[in-house]
């Protein structure tokens, strides 16, 4: 392997490991929606 290929392979490996380590942290940073915040509209408008 030439030096350029080794550098590119190392960069790809580092980026892959960084992505694998960072993905759980990114998944935990979202804001969950609680059930009392949701509005449920009736699907039909006829009177019972």
Rosetta constraint file for C-alpha pairs under 8 A:
AtomPair CA 1 CA 5 HARMONIC 6.12 0.50
AtomPair CA 1 CA 6 HARMONIC 6.53 0.50
AtomPair CA 2 CA 6 HARMONIC 6.37 0.50
AtomPair CA 3 CA 7 HARMONIC 6.19 0.50
AtomPair CA 4 CA 8 HARMONIC 6.20 0.50
AtomPair CA 5 CA 9 HARMONIC 5.99 0.50
AtomPair CA 6 CA 10 HARMONIC 6.08 0.50
AtomPair CA 7 CA 11 HARMONIC 6.16 0.50
AtomPair CA 8 CA 12 HARMONIC 6.12 0.50
AtomPair CA 9 CA 13 HARMONIC 6.13 0.50
AtomPair CA 10 CA 14 HARMONIC 6.13 0.50
AtomPair CA 11 CA 15 HARMONIC 6.11 0.50
AtomPair CA 12 CA 16 HARMONIC 6.08 0.50
AtomPair CA 13 CA 17 HARMONIC 6.19 0.50
AtomPair CA 14 CA 18 HARMONIC 6.03 0.50
AtomPair CA 15 CA 19 HARMONIC 6.06 0.50
AtomPair CA 16 CA 20 HARMONIC 6.18 0.50
AtomPair CA 17 CA 21 HARMONIC 6.14 0.50
AtomPair CA 18 CA 22 HARMONIC 5.99 0.50
AtomPair CA 19 CA 23 HARMONIC 5.90 0.50
AtomPair CA 20 CA 24 HARMONIC 7.75 0.50
AtomPair CA 21 CA 25 HARMONIC 7.73 0.50
AtomPair CA 22 CA 26 HARMONIC 6.28 0.50
AtomPair CA 23 CA 27 HARMONIC 6.18 0.50
AtomPair CA 24 CA 28 HARMONIC 6.33 0.50
AtomPair CA 25 CA 29 HARMONIC 6.57 0.50
AtomPair CA 26 CA 30 HARMONIC 7.59 0.50
AtomPair CA 33 CA 37 HARMONIC 6.72 0.50
AtomPair CA 33 CA 38 HARMONIC 7.67 0.50
AtomPair CA 34 CA 38 HARMONIC 7.28 0.50
